[in-house]
């Protein structure tokens, strides 16, 4: 893993993005102590999380009255 300071990161931004696209992980350091504050990792290396369905189950309801009418044009905003 390569580490860059903020200044080096800004100077070499395009090259760093190419490395990340190629699979390399990059750390960004900040301050006099060069403390790592962020990591840039390829999107493919992140595990995909399943999104929970029914997040608001039991917390919210929607009621449509019998006289509610909407055309398809109104629905899609034309």
Secondary structure, DSSP 8 states (H G I E B T S, - for coil): -EEEEHHHHHHTHHHHHHHHHTT--EEEEETTTTEEEEEE--GGGS------S-TTTTT------TT----HHHHHT-
